């Protein structure tokens, strides 16, 4: 499966995106993770991090997918894209692209 297909599938139910401005790119799968990530300062204006809510109509998901590709292209070589879900009390990270791997067309 291509990276774009994995991203599109994740974006069907994701609520937000976050990027540290360097290499950590997250697809946040629920409100708990989105709020937790915001509490860490993502998108606060203090530093280079970015936080973006996802609009759930097809155009909003397409914009989110384009944003992920843009962030990927601007990230350093240690980059990765993970989904984060809140199952119970533990965070569950899953790779879309593992660290130091490449975007698969």
C-alpha positions in Angstrom: 0.0 0.0 0.0 1.3 3.4 -0.9 2.0 6.1 1.7 -0.8 8.2 0.3 -3.3 5.4 0.6 -2.2 4.9 4.3 -2.6 8.6 4.9 -6.0 8.8 3.2 -7.3 5.8 5.3 -6.0 7.4 8.6 -7.6 10.8 7.6 -11.0 9.2 7.3 -11.3 9.3 11.1 -8.5 11.5 12.3 -9.2 14.8 14.1 -6.0 16.8 13.8 -2.4 17.0 12.6 0.7 18.2 14.4 4.3 18.8 13.4 7.3 19.9 15.5 8.8 21.9 12.6 11.6 19.4 12.3 10.8 15.7 12.0 7.9 14.6 14.2 4.7 14.5 12.2 1.6 13.1 13.9 -1.9 12.3 12.8 -4.1 12.6 15.9 -6.9 10.1 15.9 -9.1 11.4 18.7 -9.9 14.5 20.7 -8.0 13.3 23.7 -4.7 13.1 21.7 -5.4 16.4 20.0 -5.9 18.2 23.3 -2.9 16.5 24.8 -0.7 17.5 21.9 -2.0 21.1 22.2 -1.1 21.0 25.9 2.5 20.2 24.9 2.6 23.5 23.0 2.1 22.4 19.4 0.8 25.3 17.4 1.1 27.7 20.4 3.3 30.2 18.4 6.2 29.5 20.8 8.6 27.8 18.4 8.2 26.2 15.0 5.5 23.6 15.8 2.2 23.5 14.0 -1.2 22.1 15.0 -4.1 21.8 12.6 -7.7 20.6 13.1 -9.0 18.4 10.2 -12.2 19.4 8.4 -14.0 16.2 7.7 -15.5 16.9 4.3 -13.6 15.5 1.3 -11.9 18.9 0.6 -10.8 19.2 4.2 -9.2 15.7 4.2 -7.5 16.5 0.8 -6.0 19.7 2.4 -4.8 17.7 5.4 -3.2 15.1 3.1 -1.5 17.9 1.1 -0.3 19.5 4.4 1.2 16.2 5.5 3.2 15.9 2.2 4.4 19.5 2.6 5.5 18.9 6.1 7.2 15.7 5.0 9.1 17.5 2.2 10.2 20.2 4.7 11.4 17.9 7.5 14.9 16.7 8.3 16.2 13.2 7.5 15.0 11.9 10.9 11.4 12.4 9.8 8.4 10.1 10.5 4.6 10.1 10.3 2.8 8.4 13.2 -0.9 8.1 14.1 -1.6 8.4 17.8 -4.8 6.9 19.3 -5.9 6.9 22.9 -6.9 3.3 23.8 -7.9 3.4 27.4 -5.1 4.9 29.4 -2.2 4.2 27.1 -1.2 6.1 23.9 -0.9 3.8 20.9 1.5 5.0 18.2 1.4 3.4 14.7 3.8 4.1 11.8 2.6 5.5 8.6 6.2 6.1 7.7 8.8 4.8 10.2 11.6 7.1 11.2 14.3 7.4 8.5 12.1 5.5 6.0 10.9 7.1 2.7 7.5 8.1 1.2 6.3 5.2 -0.9 4.5 6.1 -4.2 
